[in-house]
Amino acid sequence: MKQIIKEPIVWFVLVALVLFMAEGAITPDQDPIILSDKVTTRISALWTAQMRRPPSQEELNALVDDWVNEEMFYREALRLGLDRNDTIVRRRLVQKYNFLMEEIDEQGITEKDLLDFYQSNLKQYQLEQRITFSNILFRTGEDAVAALDALANGGDWRALGIATLLPDRYVKKTIQGIGYALGPEFASGIADITESTWSGPVISSYGYHLIKIENRLPAKTIAFESIADKIHYDLVKKKAEVNLQLSAEALRSRYPLVHE
């Protein structure tokens, strides 16, 4: 036995075995999963928020087991490179990066910042002109023109025109809203019609209309005080967009574009 121990090859093998075992004990693949009280508390809090009650001990144990499995599967997936060339993973990472770059210190926004943003974007906070009007639909322009004479002689406008599922009266509609309902050509034709008198015909995709404008509410700027919350939201959104754009510009030097 002593003779065997004296052999150099035996010592070589023993030393190699010790080094191998030591390397295996500290390999990154065996990086431990740390289950702290903080992690357990967070798991319990998420369950409580969803279920509106704290988990039982049995439920908490199962949740912790699920978390450990998820962590192991996540690390193994990264080790195997499953995150590479995956469109879903790529989009999710980009989304998280965007969230990070768009983060804004909202506490630092002052009322002066809001007022300055409001003044610089007044068009964004305007109510458009809104129109209330009655209309009669005809199949042909000739029928519509003939009906104008009947109306001028005191005819009942509700007895004229063809039956239709379209409303005979539109209340407080914007030009854009009128365009959606009856087409852009109709909306353009109604824009300059005189109030309180039957006019037309105005063409739509449905036919020929006689129009009577009852009321026009002019465009106006919405008061700052009534939309302060929206202005705050819009300013935060704008700052986030600027931050993201600045981040993209800064990264261009790190990731130069090469055309092949």
Contacts in CASP RR format, 6 or more apart in sequence:
PFRMAT RR
TARGET T0000
AUTHOR 0000-0000-0000
METHOD contacts of the structure
MODEL  1
MKQIIKEPIVWFVLVALVLFMAEGAITPDQDPIILSDKVTTRISALWTAQ
MRRPPSQEELNALVDDWVNEEMFYREALRLGLDRNDTIVRRRLVQKYNFL
MEEIDEQGITEKDLLDFYQSNLKQYQLEQRITFSNILFRTGEDAVAALDA
LANGGDWRALGIATLLPDRYVKKTIQGIGYALGPEFASGIADITESTWSG
PVISSYGYHLIKIENRLPAKTIAFESIADKIHYDLVKKKAEVNLQLSAEA
LRSRYPLVHE
4 10 0 8 1.000
24 30 0 8 1.000
29 79 0 8 1.000
31 75 0 8 1.000
33 68 0 8 1.000
33 71 0 8 1.000
33 72 0 8 1.000
35 64 0 8 1.000
35 67 0 8 1.000
35 68 0 8 1.000
39 67 0 8 1.000
40 60 0 8 1.000
40 64 0 8 1.000
43 60 0 8 1.000
43 63 0 8 1.000
43 64 0 8 1.000
43 67 0 8 1.000
44 54 0 8 1.000
44 55 0 8 1.000
44 60 0 8 1.000
44 63 0 8 1.000
47 54 0 8 1.000
47 55 0 8 1.000
47 59 0 8 1.000
47 60 0 8 1.000
47 63 0 8 1.000
48 54 0 8 1.000
48 55 0 8 1.000
55 63 0 8 1.000
77 83 0 8 1.000
83 89 0 8 1.000
98 244 0 8 1.000
101 243 0 8 1.000
101 244 0 8 1.000
101 247 0 8 1.000
102 240 0 8 1.000
102 241 0 8 1.000
102 243 0 8 1.000
102 244 0 8 1.000
103 240 0 8 1.000
103 243 0 8 1.000
104 236 0 8 1.000
104 239 0 8 1.000
104 240 0 8 1.000
104 243 0 8 1.000
106 232 0 8 1.000
106 236 0 8 1.000
109 232 0 8 1.000
109 235 0 8 1.000
109 236 0 8 1.000
113 235 0 8 1.000
114 224 0 8 1.000
114 228 0 8 1.000
114 231 0 8 1.000
114 232 0 8 1.000
114 235 0 8 1.000
115 224 0 8 1.000
117 231 0 8 1.000
117 234 0 8 1.000
117 235 0 8 1.000
117 238 0 8 1.000
118 125 0 8 1.000
118 224 0 8 1.000
118 231 0 8 1.000
121 234 0 8 1.000
122 221 0 8 1.000
124 234 0 8 1.000
125 221 0 8 1.000
125 222 0 8 1.000
125 227 0 8 1.000
125 230 0 8 1.000
125 231 0 8 1.000
126 219 0 8 1.000
126 220 0 8 1.000
126 221 0 8 1.000
126 222 0 8 1.000
127 217 0 8 1.000
127 219 0 8 1.000
127 220 0 8 1.000
127 221 0 8 1.000
127 222 0 8 1.000
128 174 0 8 1.000
128 175 0 8 1.000
128 176 0 8 1.000
128 219 0 8 1.000
129 174 0 8 1.000
129 175 0 8 1.000
129 216 0 8 1.000
129 217 0 8 1.000
129 218 0 8 1.000
129 219 0 8 1.000
130 172 0 8 1.000
130 173 0 8 1.000
130 174 0 8 1.000
130 216 0 8 1.000
130 217 0 8 1.000
131 170 0 8 1.000
131 172 0 8 1.000
131 173 0 8 1.000
131 174 0 8 1.000
131 175 0 8 1.000
131 178 0 8 1.000
131 190 0 8 1.000
131 213 0 8 1.000
131 215 0 8 1.000
131 216 0 8 1.000
131 217 0 8 1.000
132 169 0 8 1.000
132 170 0 8 1.000
132 171 0 8 1.000
132 172 0 8 1.000
132 173 0 8 1.000
132 213 0 8 1.000
132 214 0 8 1.000
132 215 0 8 1.000
132 216 0 8 1.000
133 169 0 8 1.000
133 170 0 8 1.000
133 173 0 8 1.000
133 190 0 8 1.000
133 211 0 8 1.000
133 212 0 8 1.000
133 213 0 8 1.000
133 214 0 8 1.000
134 157 0 8 1.000
134 168 0 8 1.000
134 169 0 8 1.000
134 211 0 8 1.000
134 212 0 8 1.000
134 214 0 8 1.000
135 166 0 8 1.000
135 168 0 8 1.000
135 169 0 8 1.000
135 170 0 8 1.000
135 209 0 8 1.000
135 210 0 8 1.000
135 211 0 8 1.000
135 212 0 8 1.000
136 144 0 8 1.000
136 147 0 8 1.000
136 157 0 8 1.000
136 160 0 8 1.000
136 161 0 8 1.000
136 168 0 8 1.000
136 209 0 8 1.000
136 210 0 8 1.000
137 161 0 8 1.000
137 162 0 8 1.000
137 164 0 8 1.000
137 166 0 8 1.000
137 206 0 8 1.000
137 207 0 8 1.000
137 208 0 8 1.000
137 209 0 8 1.000
138 144 0 8 1.000
138 147 0 8 1.000
138 161 0 8 1.000
138 162 0 8 1.000
138 201 0 8 1.000
138 207 0 8 1.000
138 208 0 8 1.000
138 209 0 8 1.000
138 210 0 8 1.000
139 162 0 8 1.000
139 207 0 8 1.000
139 208 0 8 1.000
140 208 0 8 1.000
141 201 0 8 1.000
141 208 0 8 1.000
143 161 0 8 1.000
143 208 0 8 1.000
144 200 0 8 1.000
144 201 0 8 1.000
144 208 0 8 1.000
144 209 0 8 1.000
144 210 0 8 1.000
145 201 0 8 1.000
147 160 0 8 1.000
147 161 0 8 1.000
147 210 0 8 1.000
148 198 0 8 1.000
148 200 0 8 1.000
148 210 0 8 1.000
150 160 0 8 1.000
151 157 0 8 1.000
151 160 0 8 1.000
151 198 0 8 1.000
151 210 0 8 1.000
152 198 0 8 1.000
157 198 0 8 1.000
157 210 0 8 1.000
157 212 0 8 1.000
158 168 0 8 1.000
160 210 0 8 1.000
164 206 0 8 1.000
166 182 0 8 1.000
166 206 0 8 1.000
170 178 0 8 1.000
170 181 0 8 1.000
172 217 0 8 1.000
173 181 0 8 1.000
175 187 0 8 1.000
175 190 0 8 1.000
175 191 0 8 1.000
176 187 0 8 1.000
177 187 0 8 1.000
178 186 0 8 1.000
178 187 0 8 1.000
178 190 0 8 1.000
179 186 0 8 1.000
179 187 0 8 1.000
182 204 0 8 1.000
182 205 0 8 1.000
182 206 0 8 1.000
182 209 0 8 1.000
183 204 0 8 1.000
183 205 0 8 1.000
185 203 0 8 1.000
185 204 0 8 1.000
185 205 0 8 1.000
186 202 0 8 1.000
186 203 0 8 1.000
186 204 0 8 1.000
186 205 0 8 1.000
186 209 0 8 1.000
189 202 0 8 1.000
190 202 0 8 1.000
190 211 0 8 1.000
190 213 0 8 1.000
193 199 0 8 1.000
193 200 0 8 1.000
193 202 0 8 1.000
193 211 0 8 1.000
193 213 0 8 1.000
194 213 0 8 1.000
195 213 0 8 1.000
195 214 0 8 1.000
195 215 0 8 1.000
195 216 0 8 1.000
196 212 0 8 1.000
196 213 0 8 1.000
196 214 0 8 1.000
197 212 0 8 1.000
198 210 0 8 1.000
198 211 0 8 1.000
198 212 0 8 1.000
199 210 0 8 1.000
199 211 0 8 1.000
199 212 0 8 1.000
199 213 0 8 1.000
200 208 0 8 1.000
200 209 0 8 1.000
200 210 0 8 1.000
200 211 0 8 1.000
201 208 0 8 1.000
201 209 0 8 1.000
201 210 0 8 1.000
202 208 0 8 1.000
202 209 0 8 1.000
202 210 0 8 1.000
202 211 0 8 1.000
203 209 0 8 1.000
224 231 0 8 1.000
END
